[in-house]
Amino acid sequence: MEARDFIINVGPNGTFRPSGCYQTFPDHIDAIFQRFETDKVKQITIYFHGGLVNEKTGMETAFKMGKHIFETGQTPLCFVWETGLMETVSTNLTKIADTRLFNKLIKVLLKKLTEKLGFNSAIGRGSGVVLTDAQIDNELFKPIPFETYNQNTLAIGGKGADAIAVLPENESDLIRSLEADFTYLIQGDLDFTNTIAKTKLTVDTAQQGRAKGIISTAMFIKHVAIIAFKVIKRFINKRDHDLYPTIVEEILREFYIAELGAWVWNSMKIKSIDMWNDNQGISGLNQYCGRYLLDKLIKYAERNTDIEVNLIGHSAGSIAICNFLNTSSNIYSKLVYNKIIFMAPACRIDLFNKEIVNNNNRFKHFRMFTMNNQLETQDRLVPYFYTHSLLYFISGILEDEGKEFDSYILGLNRHISGNFPYNSAQELINAKQFLFEPAKDRILFSKSDISIPTGMKTNSESHGGFDDDNDTIESIKHFLK
């Protein structure tokens, strides 16, 4: 098949307007459904790739998944809705990691926080023994720095007597204490203070909100104390993402949020809503691409009541599907989708509950493939710098344009585990009950045990690897058949 036969490229703001080398026109979709009528197509599977890739990668994925879908006897339709966020994030994270200021800052935070959290005792360095610069450098040269510095280590090794185990009644007292500690560590380092004086940072200001500029050493230290406090608080509440990634997240939130591309993630989510907007009164390329196809699909379903339509979404594709289901149900509730498949879904759990768990009359079967938490923590988004998976990064820094931490993301094993502290929020309880309902086989974790039967295996070791993992693809084919 040619691209125009099954690929729908979503342009700016969810319209048909051009955005790259390949463009979909309304008459392409008209021709697709005319062919459906001629061929009497009864089984359609619609695929949404992750919303973080560029056009080239999106097109390659569409051809690959279109072929897999075709091999099951289904007729494929593949949405390409590129944003290129991964390029933005990877490039900017690497630039930040290479700056002198970041390297000075990460070291001073690691020195103080390993002491305050009790890692100096838990790792066996002895209570009160602060990590040396050489020990910190040795860890930072590893692809996964401070890999063993996590909650399990603290639980097994025990915290030192001086470690902070609970927050004080007045949290500002702890922040002031941390500020005094960092004043001592930073003010005495002339190279550090000179670097601060030369670096523009994005910080909160009383007059302008978040603004970029040079700040004083004293103001810088205040922000560093806030970073340290937030890391400590997350550890105490067990909402951290392990020591090193959590420190990186809080540094980025405090000083570099403008460079991160959190706005791109938010724009991608908006695009996943806008593409389904009503086209009434709109013509030509200004029409909304997704809605144009959905209206055609609904009219086709009205004439062919025996059709089966399946939906597959990888990563942010799960967000597009949730919004697709909402619009479809409002327009034509009689169209019940046969099977919905998520791979490493990046949608928030509250959105999943709203559109799928609480509206399970919209579909017949659901299945989800994702990694176990061990693999998520070993999937390095940016080696040496952000050493957990993309889903951790979305949860830790990208949601709500960087304002949230540890946002509940469906594909993260920890958030649907039912383990403390993820065992009390009702939205987590509802999602877990749906996913683990007995005899439904709705969720499969990579890597599968060798005893798992055919059609139930998944062995991807990375967030982006599910659509390349042979076991996952074969399981999807088996499920669709």
C-alpha positions as CSV (number, residue, x, y, z in Angstrom):
1,M,0.0,0.0,0.0
2,E,1.0,3.6,-0.6
3,A,1.1,6.1,2.3
4,R,-2.1,7.8,1.1
5,D,-4.0,4.5,1.3
6,F,-3.7,4.2,5.1
7,I,-1.6,7.0,6.7
8,I,-3.3,10.1,8.1
9,N,-0.8,12.9,8.8
10,V,-2.2,15.3,11.3
11,G,-0.9,18.9,10.7
12,P,-0.7,22.0,12.9
13,N,-3.4,22.3,15.6
14,G,-4.9,19.0,14.4
15,T,-5.8,20.2,11.0
16,F,-4.9,19.2,7.4
17,R,-2.5,22.1,7.1
18,P,1.0,21.0,6.0
19,S,3.8,20.5,8.5
20,G,6.4,18.4,6.8
21,C,7.3,16.4,3.7
22,Y,4.1,14.3,3.7
23,Q,0.6,15.7,3.8
24,T,-2.8,14.2,4.0
25,F,-5.7,15.9,2.1
26,P,-9.4,15.4,2.7
27,D,-9.8,13.7,-0.6
28,H,-7.2,11.1,0.6
29,I,-9.6,10.1,3.4
30,D,-12.6,10.2,0.9
31,A,-10.7,7.7,-1.3
32,I,-9.9,5.4,1.7
33,F,-13.5,5.1,2.6
34,Q,-14.6,4.7,-1.0
35,R,-12.2,1.8,-1.2
36,F,-13.7,0.4,2.0
37,E,-17.1,0.4,0.3
38,T,-15.8,-1.2,-2.8
39,D,-13.9,-3.9,-0.9
40,K,-16.6,-4.4,1.7
41,V,-14.1,-3.9,4.5
42,K,-15.4,-5.3,7.8
43,Q,-12.3,-5.2,10.1
44,I,-10.4,-2.0,10.6
45,T,-7.6,-1.3,13.1
46,I,-6.5,2.3,13.8
47,Y,-3.0,2.8,15.1
48,F,-1.6,5.9,16.9
49,H,2.2,6.1,17.4
50,G,3.7,8.0,20.3
51,G,3.3,11.7,20.0
52,L,6.9,12.5,20.7
53,V,8.6,11.6,17.4
54,N,9.3,13.6,14.3
55,E,7.6,13.0,10.9
56,K,10.2,10.6,9.5
57,T,10.1,8.3,12.5
58,G,6.3,8.5,12.6
59,M,6.0,7.5,9.0
60,E,8.4,4.6,9.4
61,T,6.4,3.4,12.4
62,A,3.2,3.7,10.5
63,F,4.5,1.6,7.6
64,K,5.8,-1.0,10.0
65,M,2.7,-1.3,12.1
66,G,0.5,-1.1,9.0
67,K,2.2,-4.2,7.7
68,H,1.7,-6.1,11.0
69,I,-2.0,-5.1,11.1
70,F,-2.5,-6.2,7.5
71,E,-1.0,-9.6,8.2
72,T,-3.8,-10.2,10.7
73,G,-6.4,-9.8,8.0
74,Q,-7.3,-6.3,9.4
75,T,-7.3,-3.1,7.3
76,P,-4.9,-0.6,8.8
77,L,-5.3,3.1,9.4
78,C,-2.3,4.8,10.9
79,F,-2.2,8.3,12.4
80,V,1.1,10.3,12.2
81,W,0.9,13.3,14.5
82,E,4.6,14.2,15.1
83,T,5.8,16.8,17.6
84,G,9.5,16.1,17.8
85,L,9.6,16.5,21.5
86,M,12.2,13.8,22.0
87,E,14.7,15.8,19.9
88,T,13.9,18.9,22.0
89,V,14.3,17.1,25.3
90,S,17.4,15.1,24.5
91,T,19.2,18.0,22.9
92,N,18.4,20.4,25.7
93,L,19.1,17.9,28.5
94,T,22.5,17.2,27.0
95,K,23.3,20.9,26.8
96,I,22.2,21.4,30.4
97,A,24.3,18.5,31.6
98,D,27.4,19.9,29.9
99,T,27.2,23.3,31.7
100,R,29.7,24.1,34.4
101,L,26.9,25.4,36.7
102,F,24.9,22.2,36.5
103,N,27.9,20.1,37.3
104,K,28.8,22.2,40.3
105,L,25.2,22.2,41.5
106,I,24.6,18.5,41.2
107,K,27.7,17.7,43.2
108,V,26.8,20.1,46.1
109,L,23.3,18.7,46.2
110,L,24.5,15.1,46.2
111,K,27.0,15.8,49.0
112,K,24.4,17.3,51.3
113,L,21.4,15.1,50.4
114,T,23.2,11.8,50.8
115,E,24.0,13.0,54.3
116,K,20.5,14.4,55.1
117,L,18.7,11.3,53.8
118,G,21.0,8.9,55.5
119,F,22.7,7.2,52.5
120,N,26.1,7.8,54.2
121,S,25.0,5.2,56.7
122,A,22.9,2.9,54.5
123,I,25.6,2.5,51.9
124,G,28.1,1.6,54.6
125,R,30.1,4.8,54.8
126,G,29.5,5.4,58.4
127,S,27.2,7.8,60.1
128,G,28.2,11.4,59.5
129,V,30.7,10.6,56.8
130,V,30.1,13.0,53.9
131,L,30.8,11.8,50.4
132,T,34.1,13.2,49.0
133,D,34.4,15.0,45.7
134,A,36.3,12.0,44.3
135,Q,33.6,9.6,45.4
136,I,30.9,11.7,43.8
137,D,32.9,12.1,40.6
138,N,33.4,8.3,40.5
139,E,29.6,7.8,40.6
140,L,28.9,10.5,38.0
141,F,31.2,8.8,35.5
142,K,29.0,5.8,35.5
143,P,26.2,5.4,32.9
144,I,23.7,5.1,35.8
145,P,25.1,7.4,38.6
146,F,24.1,6.5,42.1
147,E,22.2,3.5,40.9
148,T,21.8,1.9,44.4
149,Y,20.8,5.1,46.1
150,N,17.1,4.4,46.5
151,Q,14.4,3.6,49.1
152,N,15.3,-0.1,49.1
153,T,18.9,0.7,50.2
154,L,17.6,3.0,53.0
155,A,15.2,0.3,54.1
156,I,17.8,-2.4,54.2
157,G,20.8,-0.5,55.3
158,G,19.2,1.8,57.9
159,K,19.5,5.5,58.1
160,G,22.1,7.3,60.3
161,A,21.1,9.0,63.5
162,D,21.4,12.4,61.8
163,A,19.2,11.6,58.8
164,I,15.9,13.4,58.3
165,A,13.1,10.8,58.8
166,V,10.1,13.2,59.2
167,L,9.4,16.8,58.1
168,P,9.4,19.4,60.9
169,E,6.1,20.9,61.9
170,N,7.3,24.2,60.4
171,E,8.8,23.3,57.0
172,S,10.4,26.7,56.6
173,D,12.7,25.8,59.5
174,L,14.2,23.0,57.4
175,I,14.5,25.2,54.4
176,R,16.4,27.9,56.4
177,S,18.7,25.2,57.9
178,L,19.4,23.9,54.3
179,E,20.1,27.4,53.2
180,A,22.7,27.8,55.9
181,D,24.3,24.6,54.8
182,F,24.5,25.5,51.2
183,T,25.7,29.0,52.0
184,Y,28.7,27.4,53.6
185,L,29.3,25.0,50.8
186,I,28.8,27.5,47.9
187,Q,30.1,30.8,49.2
188,G,33.5,29.3,49.9
189,D,33.9,28.1,46.3
190,L,35.1,31.1,44.2
191,D,34.7,29.2,40.9
192,F,31.1,28.3,41.9
193,T,30.1,31.9,42.7
194,N,31.8,33.2,39.5
195,T,29.9,30.6,37.5
196,I,26.6,31.7,39.1
197,A,27.4,35.3,38.2
198,K,27.8,34.5,34.5
199,T,24.8,32.1,34.0
200,K,21.2,33.1,33.1
201,L,18.6,30.9,34.8
202,T,14.8,30.7,34.6
203,V,13.5,31.3,38.1
204,D,10.4,32.6,39.8
205,T,10.5,36.4,40.3
206,A,8.1,38.5,42.3
207,Q,7.5,40.9,39.4
208,Q,7.5,38.7,36.3
209,G,6.6,35.2,37.3
210,R,9.1,32.9,35.7
211,A,11.8,34.9,34.0
212,K,15.3,34.2,32.7
213,G,18.3,36.2,33.9
214,I,21.3,36.5,36.1
215,I,20.5,36.1,39.8
216,S,22.7,36.8,42.9
217,T,24.5,34.1,44.7
218,A,22.3,34.6,47.7
219,M,19.2,34.1,45.6
220,F,20.7,31.1,43.9
221,I,21.4,29.5,47.3
222,K,17.7,30.1,48.3
223,H,16.6,28.1,45.2
224,V,19.1,25.4,45.9
225,A,17.7,25.0,49.5
226,I,14.2,24.7,48.0
227,I,15.5,22.0,45.6
228,A,17.0,20.0,48.5
229,F,13.8,20.4,50.6
230,K,11.6,19.1,47.7
231,V,13.9,16.0,47.3
232,I,13.8,15.3,51.0
233,K,10.0,15.7,51.1
234,R,9.6,13.4,48.2
235,F,11.8,10.7,49.9
236,I,9.9,11.0,53.2
237,N,6.6,10.6,51.4
238,K,8.0,7.9,49.2
239,R,7.1,9.8,46.0
240,D,10.8,10.0,44.8
241,H,12.1,8.5,41.6
242,D,15.4,7.3,43.3
243,L,18.0,9.8,44.4
244,Y,19.8,10.9,41.3
245,P,16.8,11.2,38.9
246,T,14.8,13.0,41.7
247,I,17.6,15.6,42.2
248,V,17.8,16.1,38.4
249,E,14.0,16.6,38.2
250,E,14.0,19.2,40.9
251,I,17.0,21.1,39.5
252,L,15.2,21.2,36.1
253,R,12.0,22.3,37.7
254,E,13.7,25.1,39.6
255,F,16.1,26.4,37.1
256,Y,15.6,25.0,33.6
257,I,11.9,24.5,33.0
258,A,11.9,26.8,30.0
259,E,14.5,24.8,28.2
260,L,12.9,21.4,28.8
261,G,10.1,21.3,26.3
262,A,7.4,20.8,28.9
263,W,5.3,23.3,26.8
264,V,5.8,20.9,23.8
265,W,4.4,18.0,25.8
266,N,1.4,20.2,26.8
267,S,1.0,21.3,23.1
268,M,1.1,17.7,22.0
269,K,-1.7,16.8,24.5
270,I,-3.8,19.8,23.2
271,K,-3.2,18.6,19.6
272,S,-4.6,15.1,20.7
273,I,-7.8,16.9,21.7
274,D,-8.0,19.5,18.8
275,M,-7.7,16.9,16.0
276,W,-11.3,15.7,17.0
277,N,-12.9,19.2,16.9
278,D,-16.1,19.7,15.0
279,N,-15.6,20.7,11.3
280,Q,-19.0,22.4,11.0
281,G,-18.5,25.7,9.2
282,I,-14.9,24.9,8.3
283,S,-13.6,24.0,4.9
284,G,-10.5,22.8,3.1
285,L,-7.2,22.3,4.9
286,N,-8.5,24.2,8.0
287,Q,-10.7,21.2,8.8
288,Y,-9.7,19.0,11.7
289,C,-8.0,15.9,10.3
290,G,-9.0,13.4,13.0
291,R,-12.6,14.5,13.1
292,Y,-12.9,14.3,9.3
293,L,-11.8,10.7,9.4
294,L,-14.0,9.9,12.5
295,D,-17.1,11.4,10.8
296,K,-16.4,9.2,7.7
297,L,-15.9,6.1,10.0
298,I,-19.2,6.7,11.8
299,K,-21.1,7.1,8.5
300,Y,-19.5,3.9,7.3
301,A,-20.5,2.1,10.5
302,E,-24.1,3.3,10.2
303,R,-24.2,1.6,6.7
304,N,-22.2,-1.4,7.8
305,T,-23.4,-2.4,11.3
306,D,-21.4,-5.6,11.4
307,I,-17.9,-3.9,11.1
308,E,-15.3,-4.3,13.9
309,V,-12.9,-1.5,14.7
310,N,-9.9,-1.9,16.9
311,L,-7.6,0.9,18.4
312,I,-3.9,0.6,19.1
313,G,-1.9,3.3,20.9
314,H,1.8,3.4,21.8
315,S,3.0,5.9,24.5
316,A,1.2,9.2,23.9
317,G,-1.0,7.4,21.4
318,S,-3.0,6.3,24.4
319,I,-3.9,10.0,25.0
320,A,-5.1,10.4,21.5
321,I,-7.3,7.2,21.8
322,C,-8.9,8.4,25.1
323,N,-9.8,11.7,23.4
324,F,-11.0,9.8,20.2
325,L,-13.3,7.6,22.4
326,N,-14.8,10.7,24.1
327,T,-15.7,12.3,20.8
328,S,-16.8,9.1,19.1
329,S,-19.2,8.3,22.0
330,N,-20.7,11.8,22.0
331,I,-21.4,11.6,18.2
332,Y,-22.5,8.0,17.8
333,S,-22.6,5.9,20.9
334,K,-23.7,2.8,18.9
335,L,-20.2,2.4,17.5
336,V,-18.7,0.0,20.1
337,Y,-15.0,-0.7,19.5
338,N,-13.9,-4.3,19.5
339,K,-10.4,-4.2,21.0
340,I,-8.3,-1.5,22.5
341,I,-4.5,-2.1,22.9
342,F,-2.1,0.2,24.8
343,M,1.7,-0.2,24.7
344,A,3.6,1.7,27.4
345,P,0.8,4.2,27.7
346,A,1.8,7.8,28.6
347,C,-1.8,8.9,29.5
348,R,-2.6,10.1,33.0
349,I,-4.6,7.6,35.1
350,D,-7.4,10.1,35.7
351,L,-7.9,10.4,31.9
352,F,-7.8,6.6,31.5
353,N,-10.4,6.2,34.2
354,K,-12.7,8.9,32.7
355,E,-12.6,7.6,29.2
356,I,-12.1,3.8,29.5
357,V,-12.6,2.4,33.1
358,N,-15.8,4.4,33.7
359,N,-17.1,3.9,30.2
360,N,-16.4,0.3,29.4
361,N,-19.5,0.1,27.3
362,R,-17.5,1.8,24.6
363,F,-15.5,-1.3,23.8
364,K,-15.4,-5.1,24.2
365,H,-11.9,-6.0,25.1
366,F,-8.8,-4.2,26.5
367,R,-5.2,-5.2,26.7
368,M,-2.1,-3.3,27.8
369,F,1.6,-4.0,27.5
370,T,4.2,-2.2,29.7
371,M,7.4,-2.7,31.5
372,N,7.9,-3.8,35.1
373,N,9.4,-1.1,37.4
374,Q,12.9,-2.6,37.3
375,L,13.1,-2.2,33.5
376,E,11.6,1.4,33.7
377,T,14.4,2.4,36.1
378,Q,17.0,0.9,33.8
379,D,15.7,2.4,30.6
380,R,18.0,5.4,30.3
381,L,16.4,8.4,28.6
382,V,19.8,10.3,28.6
383,P,22.7,8.2,29.8
384,Y,24.7,9.7,32.7
385,F,22.1,12.4,33.1
386,Y,18.4,11.2,33.3
387,T,18.7,7.5,33.9
388,H,15.1,6.4,34.1
389,S,12.5,5.9,31.3
390,L,10.6,8.5,29.3
391,L,7.5,7.7,31.4
392,Y,9.4,8.6,34.6
393,F,10.4,11.8,33.0
394,I,6.8,12.6,31.9
395,S,5.6,11.8,35.4
396,G,8.4,13.7,37.1
397,I,8.7,16.9,35.1
398,L,6.7,17.2,31.9
399,E,3.1,17.0,33.2
400,D,1.3,20.3,33.9
401,E,4.1,22.2,32.2
402,G,6.6,21.2,34.9
403,K,4.4,22.1,37.9
404,E,3.7,18.5,39.0
405,F,6.0,15.8,40.3
406,D,5.3,12.0,40.3
407,S,2.1,12.5,38.3
408,Y,0.1,9.3,38.0
409,I,0.9,7.8,34.6
410,L,-0.8,4.6,33.4
411,G,2.2,2.8,32.0
412,L,4.3,3.2,35.2
413,N,4.1,-0.1,37.1
414,R,4.6,1.7,40.4
415,H,1.4,3.7,40.0
416,I,-0.8,0.7,39.4
417,S,0.9,-1.6,41.8
418,G,-1.3,-1.0,44.8
419,N,1.8,-0.6,47.0
420,F,2.2,2.3,49.4
421,P,1.9,5.2,48.7
422,Y,-0.1,4.3,45.6
423,N,-2.8,2.4,47.5
424,S,-5.1,5.1,48.8
425,A,-6.0,7.5,45.9
426,Q,-9.3,6.3,44.5
427,E,-8.2,6.9,40.9
428,L,-5.3,4.4,41.4
429,I,-7.6,1.9,43.1
430,N,-10.1,2.1,40.2
431,A,-7.5,1.7,37.5
432,K,-5.8,-1.3,39.3
433,Q,-9.2,-3.1,39.8
434,F,-10.0,-2.7,36.1
435,L,-6.5,-3.8,34.9
436,F,-6.2,-6.8,37.2
437,E,-9.8,-8.0,37.1
438,P,-9.6,-11.8,37.3
439,A,-9.8,-13.8,34.0
440,K,-9.6,-10.7,31.8
441,D,-5.9,-10.7,31.0
442,R,-5.9,-6.9,30.6
443,I,-2.3,-6.2,31.5
444,L,1.0,-7.9,30.6
445,F,4.4,-6.8,31.9
446,S,7.7,-7.1,30.2
447,K,9.7,-9.2,30.5
448,S,7.5,-12.2,30.2
449,D,8.3,-15.4,32.0
450,I,9.2,-18.3,29.6
451,S,6.1,-20.2,30.8
452,I,3.8,-17.5,29.5
453,P,1.6,-19.0,26.7
454,T,1.7,-17.8,23.1
455,G,-0.2,-14.5,22.6
456,M,0.6,-13.2,26.1
457,K,4.3,-12.4,25.8
458,T,6.0,-9.1,25.8
459,N,9.8,-8.6,26.1
460,S,10.6,-5.0,25.3
461,E,13.4,-3.6,27.5
462,S,12.8,0.1,26.5
463,H,9.8,2.4,26.4
464,G,10.2,2.9,22.6
465,G,10.9,-0.7,21.9
466,F,7.4,-2.3,22.1
467,D,6.6,-1.8,18.4
468,D,9.9,-3.5,17.6
469,D,9.6,-6.3,20.1
470,N,8.7,-9.5,18.2
471,D,6.9,-11.1,21.2
472,T,4.8,-8.0,21.7
473,I,3.9,-7.8,18.1
474,E,3.0,-11.5,17.9
475,S,0.9,-11.1,21.0
476,I,-1.0,-8.1,19.4
477,K,-1.5,-10.1,16.2
478,H,-2.8,-13.1,18.3
479,F,-5.2,-10.8,20.2
480,L,-6.5,-9.1,17.0
481,K,-7.2,-12.5,15.4
